[in-house]
Amino acid sequence: MIVEVERARPEPSRRTGRAAAPRRGADIHAAAVAAPRRSRGRAVVIGLAAAGLLLATGCDSVSGIPVDDPGPGAADPEGSAAPATTTTTVAAEPPRPPVPADAPQVGEVPGVPEAAPALQRFAVDLRAGDLATLQQSCWTIPPLTAQTMYADPEAVLSALAQPGTATDGTLTWTDGVTTVTADQDRVASGYACGRVFPATVEPTHDAADARHTVRRYLARFVGQPLHPDDREAEYPLVCAASPATWDPQGSGAPVPAPLADDPGTLTGITGYTDQQISSQQLTPGYMSVAVPVTNASGVTQNRTFVLAEGDNGYCIGEISS
């Protein structure tokens, strides 16, 4: 079981899509790397592989990043009080300024002209090396994941400078060493955060993403969304009821995702214990996330969320006691 204590930060980009049907795991592909780039390529692979080890052992916290408040639903340090439910107001994002003339180059994506400017704004922040700003801007990505992905800005910028492609709603740039992806439905806001992977690995989402999805869902439910724009209409977190693809037990007889027909399952909760969110793999494409939640009477009990992995990340399909 993985226990994590990461903190979420605000991100301005918007999402209109819904997680697709569950995926059945990621394939690992070997790829040849050109000799002049071999040294940096190994560094990228080693760095991201180390991140995988950290996530697998539950070390999701962001060391050295100051936190002004305990965040939504954070537990009392002594465990003597229910999670706080005071709403934190986050200012709405102002209109996007023009892309700076000296912004890093981002390859055009055929048929998606708004992609390059959206990634250029991200690239400007990446080049500046301000990790706190990146974590605030990329709030749909777990903070430690962002910290690890953006540890080598040069590698990310090199990949983004190549021509991009669009496939099934995912935008991709790669230089053969590093691959950067972004969701096509997020570029309309004018700012899109890239997800970074070694070119030899199929881009995918992991347990930290599943836990972060549950955190965002609970933060909304107690009236403290991680960002004002983090609403179901713009950023769907619940699996769609149709098509009926829900089959976490691998029975071969999929049904509609139960939560889609029962959105009030958690009605009455007032908080959750952020530091005790944990996760485990169920079957290929499905993840279980457990978290203590507290109701208006001050009673805390564990609730289990079952999530399905799709092309756009994880969606929540079922919640049980």
LINMO-V504989 format. One record per residue. N is the residue number from 0. RES is the residue in one small letter. PHI is phi in degrees with one decimal (none if undefined). NEAR is the number of other C-alpha atoms within 12 Angstrom. D_LAST is the distance of its C-alpha to the last C-alpha in whole Angstrom. Layout:
N:RES:PHI:NEAR:D_LAST ; N:RES:PHI:NEAR:D_LAST
This chain:
0:m:none:19:18 ; 1:i:-108.6:29:19 ; 2:v:-111.0:28:19 ; 3:e:-131.7:37:20 ; 4:v:-134.7:33:22 ; 5:e:-72.0:41:24 ; 6:r:-112.4:44:25 ; 7:a:-96.6:49:25 ; 8:r:-129.9:40:28 ; 9:p:-69.9:34:30 ; 10:e:-135.6:37:31 ; 11:p:-84.9:40:33 ; 12:s:-69.1:40:33 ; 13:r:-119.3:35:32 ; 14:r:-133.8:34:30 ; 15:t:-113.5:24:30 ; 16:g:-86.8:29:29 ; 17:r:-119.6:31:25 ; 18:a:-55.0:37:24 ; 19:a:-79.0:33:26 ; 20:a:-57.2:32:25 ; 21:p:-53.9:38:23 ; 22:r:-93.4:30:26 ; 23:r:-106.5:23:26 ; 24:g:97.5:23:27 ; 25:a:-105.0:19:30 ; 26:d:-90.4:12:33 ; 27:i:-102.2:14:36 ; 28:h:-116.8:12:39 ; 29:a:-80.1:13:42 ; 30:a:-141.4:18:45 ; 31:a:-78.9:16:48 ; 32:v:-116.7:21:49 ; 33:a:-61.6:16:52 ; 34:a:-57.5:12:54 ; 35:p:-61.4:11:55 ; 36:r:-106.5:20:51 ; 37:r:-64.6:21:50 ; 38:s:-62.9:15:49 ; 39:r:-65.9:25:47 ; 40:g:-60.7:33:45 ; 41:r:-63.2:25:44 ; 42:a:-64.0:22:43 ; 43:v:-63.6:34:41 ; 44:v:-62.1:29:39 ; 45:i:-63.8:22:39 ; 46:g:-62.0:26:38 ; 47:l:-72.2:33:35 ; 48:a:-65.9:22:34 ; 49:a:-62.9:20:34 ; 50:a:-61.6:32:31 ; 51:g:-60.7:25:29 ; 52:l:-66.1:20:30 ; 53:l:-63.2:26:29 ; 54:l:-65.9:35:25 ; 55:a:-68.7:23:25 ; 56:t:-98.6:21:25 ; 57:g:87.2:28:23 ; 58:c:-88.1:28:26 ; 59:d:-102.4:38:25 ; 60:s:-72.0:31:27 ; 61:v:-106.1:27:30 ; 62:s:-70.3:17:32 ; 63:g:82.5:13:35 ; 64:i:-93.9:21:34 ; 65:p:-64.8:16:34 ; 66:v:-123.9:17:31 ; 67:d:-79.7:9:32 ; 68:d:-143.7:17:29 ; 69:p:-71.7:26:26 ; 70:g:79.4:37:24 ; 71:p:-62.8:39:21 ; 72:g:69.0:45:18 ; 73:a:-68.8:38:20 ; 74:a:-77.0:29:20 ; 75:d:-63.6:22:23 ; 76:p:-55.0:15:25 ; 77:e:-92.6:9:25 ; 78:g:71.6:16:21 ; 79:s:-98.7:12:22 ; 80:a:-133.4:19:21 ; 81:a:-70.4:30:18 ; 82:p:-56.7:36:19 ; 83:a:-68.0:33:22 ; 84:t:-127.6:32:22 ; 85:t:-68.7:20:25 ; 86:t:-74.7:23:26 ; 87:t:-100.6:23:28 ; 88:t:-87.7:16:31 ; 89:v:-116.5:18:32 ; 90:a:-63.7:13:35 ; 91:a:-67.6:15:35 ; 92:e:-71.8:20:37 ; 93:p:-73.8:9:41 ; 94:p:-57.5:11:43 ; 95:r:-71.2:18:43 ; 96:p:-74.8:15:47 ; 97:p:-59.8:15:49 ; 98:v:-65.4:23:48 ; 99:p:-56.9:17:51 ; 100:a:-62.3:12:54 ; 101:d:-98.2:13:53 ; 102:a:-62.7:24:50 ; 103:p:-56.6:30:49 ; 104:q:-70.4:30:50 ; 105:v:-129.6:36:47 ; 106:g:-62.7:32:48 ; 107:e:-66.6:25:48 ; 108:v:-111.3:30:45 ; 109:p:-53.9:16:47 ; 110:g:84.2:15:46 ; 111:v:-131.5:27:44 ; 112:p:-64.8:21:46 ; 113:e:-80.3:27:44 ; 114:a:-67.5:41:42 ; 115:a:-59.0:40:45 ; 116:p:-60.9:34:45 ; 117:a:-63.4:43:41 ; 118:l:-77.5:49:41 ; 119:q:-65.7:35:44 ; 120:r:-63.1:38:43 ; 121:f:-62.6:47:40 ; 122:a:-63.9:40:43 ; 123:v:-61.6:32:45 ; 124:d:-66.1:32:42 ; 125:l:-63.8:36:41 ; 126:r:-62.0:27:45 ; 127:a:-67.7:20:45 ; 128:g:75.1:21:43 ; 129:d:-90.0:21:41 ; 130:l:-63.5:31:37 ; 131:a:-61.3:29:36 ; 132:t:-64.7:27:37 ; 133:l:-63.8:43:36 ; 134:q:-66.3:37:32 ; 135:q:-69.2:31:33 ; 136:s:-74.4:33:34 ; 137:c:-105.5:38:31 ; 138:w:-73.6:40:28 ; 139:t:-82.0:49:26 ; 140:i:-100.7:46:27 ; 141:p:-53.5:43:25 ; 142:p:-54.4:40:28 ; 143:l:-67.2:40:29 ; 144:t:-61.5:44:29 ; 145:a:-62.5:41:31 ; 146:q:-57.6:39:33 ; 147:t:-76.0:35:34 ; 148:m:-61.4:40:35 ; 149:y:-101.2:40:37 ; 150:a:-69.3:29:39 ; 151:d:-123.4:31:42 ; 152:p:-55.8:32:43 ; 153:e:-58.8:28:46 ; 154:a:-65.9:38:44 ; 155:v:-66.7:46:42 ; 156:l:-65.5:37:45 ; 157:s:-62.9:30:47 ; 158:a:-67.3:37:44 ; 159:l:-64.2:46:44 ; 160:a:-71.7:29:48 ; 161:q:-84.0:26:48 ; 162:p:-58.0:24:48 ; 163:g:-97.7:32:44 ; 164:t:-132.5:29:43 ; 165:a:-125.9:24:40 ; 166:t:-139.4:18:38 ; 167:d:51.1:17:35 ; 168:g:83.1:27:35 ; 169:t:-113.5:31:35 ; 170:l:-95.4:42:38 ; 171:t:-137.3:42:39 ; 172:w:-127.8:40:42 ; 173:t:-151.6:36:43 ; 174:d:-112.5:33:46 ; 175:g:90.5:33:46 ; 176:v:-113.2:37:44 ; 177:t:-125.2:46:42 ; 178:t:-118.3:39:40 ; 179:v:-121.6:44:38 ; 180:t:-123.1:39:36 ; 181:a:-150.8:45:35 ; 182:d:-75.7:39:33 ; 183:q:-60.2:38:36 ; 184:d:-76.8:31:34 ; 185:r:-101.2:35:34 ; 186:v:-78.4:34:38 ; 187:a:-62.5:25:38 ; 188:s:-72.2:30:38 ; 189:g:94.9:30:40 ; 190:y:-145.3:38:38 ; 191:a:-133.3:41:36 ; 192:c:-89.1:48:35 ; 193:g:-84.5:49:36 ; 194:r:-105.0:41:33 ; 195:v:-115.4:46:35 ; 196:f:-143.5:43:36 ; 197:p:-61.6:40:38 ; 198:a:-65.3:33:40 ; 199:t:-85.8:28:40 ; 200:v:-118.9:26:36 ; 201:e:-70.1:24:34 ; 202:p:-56.7:34:32 ; 203:t:-154.7:33:29 ; 204:h:-112.5:39:25 ; 205:d:-125.4:40:24 ; 206:a:-61.8:45:20 ; 207:a:-62.2:46:22 ; 208:d:-63.7:41:22 ; 209:a:-63.6:44:18 ; 210:r:-63.3:51:17 ; 211:h:-66.5:46:20 ; 212:t:-61.7:46:18 ; 213:v:-65.4:48:15 ; 214:r:-58.3:49:17 ; 215:r:-63.3:44:19 ; 216:y:-62.1:39:16 ; 217:l:-68.6:45:15 ; 218:a:-60.0:38:19 ; 219:r:-62.2:33:19 ; 220:f:-63.8:33:17 ; 221:v:-93.9:32:18 ; 222:g:81.9:28:22 ; 223:q:-130.4:33:23 ; 224:p:-58.3:35:23 ; 225:l:-65.7:42:25 ; 226:h:-153.9:35:28 ; 227:p:-55.5:28:29 ; 228:d:-83.0:29:29 ; 229:d:-80.0:34:25 ; 230:r:-122.3:24:25 ; 231:e:-59.6:28:23 ; 232:a:-62.5:14:26 ; 233:e:-91.7:22:28 ; 234:y:-130.9:36:25 ; 235:p:-62.4:32:23 ; 236:l:-114.1:45:19 ; 237:v:-96.0:43:18 ; 238:c:-62.4:42:19 ; 239:a:-69.3:34:21 ; 240:a:-71.8:26:21 ; 241:s:-130.4:21:24 ; 242:p:-73.4:17:26 ; 243:a:-78.5:21:23 ; 244:t:-118.2:30:23 ; 245:w:-76.3:37:19 ; 246:d:-156.0:31:19 ; 247:p:-65.0:33:17 ; 248:q:-89.8:21:18 ; 249:g:65.7:18:21 ; 250:s:-76.3:11:22 ; 251:g:85.7:11:25 ; 252:a:-124.8:12:24 ; 253:p:-64.0:19:22 ; 254:v:-132.0:24:20 ; 255:p:-64.1:23:20 ; 256:a:-61.8:31:17 ; 257:p:-57.8:29:14 ; 258:l:-64.0:27:13 ; 259:a:-61.4:26:17 ; 260:d:-95.9:19:17 ; 261:d:-141.7:20:14 ; 262:p:-66.9:22:15 ; 263:g:-92.8:15:14 ; 264:t:-52.3:21:10 ; 265:l:-100.2:31:10 ; 266:t:-53.3:18:13 ; 267:g:103.3:20:14 ; 268:i:-76.1:32:13 ; 269:t:-120.2:32:16 ; 270:g:-173.1:42:16 ; 271:y:-151.1:46:14 ; 272:t:-94.7:42:15 ; 273:d:-57.7:39:17 ; 274:q:-70.7:34:19 ; 275:q:-112.8:32:16 ; 276:i:-70.4:42:15 ; 277:s:-135.2:39:15 ; 278:s:-148.0:35:15 ; 279:q:-154.9:30:16 ; 280:q:-73.2:29:18 ; 281:l:-95.0:23:17 ; 282:t:-124.7:21:20 ; 283:p:-53.0:22:23 ; 284:g:92.0:35:22 ; 285:y:-129.5:37:18 ; 286:m:-129.7:43:16 ; 287:s:-107.7:40:12 ; 288:v:-126.7:41:12 ; 289:a:-111.0:38:9 ; 290:v:-154.8:38:10 ; 291:p:-74.1:36:10 ; 292:v:-121.2:44:10 ; 293:t:-119.5:32:12 ; 294:n:-98.4:26:13 ; 295:a:-63.7:19:17 ; 296:s:-85.3:13:17 ; 297:g:84.6:20:16 ; 298:v:-87.9:18:13 ; 299:t:-110.6:26:11 ; 300:q:-144.5:22:8 ; 301:n:-73.6:24:6 ; 302:r:-121.6:29:5 ; 303:t:-110.9:27:6 ; 304:f:-105.7:45:9 ; 305:v:-112.0:43:11 ; 306:l:-122.3:52:15 ; 307:a:-111.4:49:18 ; 308:e:-88.5:42:22 ; 309:g:-128.4:39:24 ; 310:d:-61.6:31:28 ; 311:n:-99.2:40:27 ; 312:g:117.7:43:24 ; 313:y:-97.1:45:20 ; 314:c:-125.3:47:18 ; 315:i:-94.1:48:15 ; 316:g:-113.9:47:14 ; 317:e:-158.5:38:10 ; 318:i:-131.2:32:7 ; 319:s:-133.6:23:4 ; 320:s:-74.6:17:0
